[in-house]
């Protein structure tokens, strides 16, 4: 059984050592040389969220049956571009390699849904790189669907 608890600043080392999994797929060609920079930025943003104690920005940690950390998720409240209504947004989600396929991601996403409901959000969003097909399949299984398609033109 997976348990989910709020992450603490003392969990920063676990998060930092697994943040590379956020980019564990073939990045778009133009970002391929930026992987280390991207991982560093992810770690900095998540670590900052751990210590700032903002009720609208929360990191949760998944624990396995042996009480060992096996994943994390960061969820925040954001304002909708059109209506200004607050909604939840999954900024980051990671499951350790050893825990893949064991329901950890599903449990983390369910916890994010609960947090969103507790915070009176009517919907929850996330972004995913087009190339990250595995993550996209997981999200679609959990009821997410494409709303926006972001185009990028390299200059």
N, C-alpha and C positions, 0 to 999 in steps of 0.2 A: 504494500500500500504506500502511495506517495502522500506525504504531508507537505503543506505549503505554509511558510511563515514569512513574516516581513523580514527583509534582509537588514543586516546591521552593518555599521562601518567595519566591523571585524571580518565581514565576509568579502571585503574588497579583494583580498589575495585570490580567493577562489574565482571571483568574477574576472579579474585580470588574467588569470591563467587559462580561462576558457573563452574569453571574448573573441579570439581568433575564429571560433566556430561561426560567428556572425557572417563571416566572409568565406566560408568553406565550400566554395563553388567557383567556377570560372567567371571572374569579374569581366565586365565589358572591357574590350581591348584597350580603350583609352584610359581606363583606371588600373590596368594590370600592374603598373609600376608604383601604384599608390597604396597597395595593400597594407604595408606597415604603418603608413600615416593614418589610414582609416581605422586600423585596430587601435592605435594609440588614442585617436579621438574618441572612439567608442568607450574605451576604458576611462578616459578623463570625464566624459559626460555621465557615465553610470556611477563612477566613484563620487562625483560631485552630488548626484542625486541621493546617494547613501548618507552623506553628511549634512545636507542642507535642511533636512527635516521639513519638507514642504508637503502639506497634506494633499496637494494636487499633483504630486510626482512621487510615485511609489515603486520600490523594487521588492519583488518577492523571490524567495529562495525555495526550491523544491528539495525535499529530503527523502531518501529512500528508506527501506525497511530497517537498514542498519544505521539510520540517522546520519547518513553521509550525503553531502550536497551533491545534487545530480542535475541541476539546471537553475535558471533564473529568468525572470521577466521584469521589464520595466514598463509601467503604464502611467500615462499622464493625462491630465485634462487639458483640452485645447478648445479654442473658440472656432465655430464653423465660419468659414469665409463669407457665406451668404447671409446667415441669420444671426450670427454672433452667439448662438446657443452653444453651451459647453457640451463636449462629447469626450469620450475616452479614446486614447490612442496608444497602441502598443509600440513603444520605441524600439525595444530590443527583446529578443527571446533566444535563449540558448539551452540546449540539452547536451549533456556530456556524451561523448561517443559511446561509452559503456552503457548508457541508459537509453539509447535510441530504440524505438519500437516498443517501449515498455509503458507508454501512456503518460510520460512526463510532460511532453509538450501539450497534450490535451488537458492535463490537470492544470498546467500553468495558464493556458488560455481560458479555462473555466474560472480560475481564480481572478483573472483580469476582468472577465464578465461580471463576476460578483462585486468586485471593487467598483466597476463602472456603475452598476445598478445602485450600490450603496451611495454613490456620489451623484445620483439622479441623472445619469447620462442615458439618453435614449438610443445611442448607437456607439459602436466601437470601431475604430479603423486601424489599419497598419499599412506600412509600405514594404514592398519586397522587390528586389531586383528581378527583372524579367528572366534572367538566366538561372535564378535559384528555383528550379523546377520542383525539387523535393519539398522545400518549404511551402511553395504555392499549393502543392497537393495537400499538405497537412492543413493549411488554412481553409482551403475549400471544403475539406471534410468537416471542419468545425463551423461551417456556415458562412464563411466570408465569400464575397464575390467582388468582381472588379467594378469599381465606380469610376475611377479616373485612369487615364493612361497618360503618363508623363513622357513627352518627347524631349530629346536633348540633341542639340547640334553642336558639335565640337568646332571651335573657331581657331 
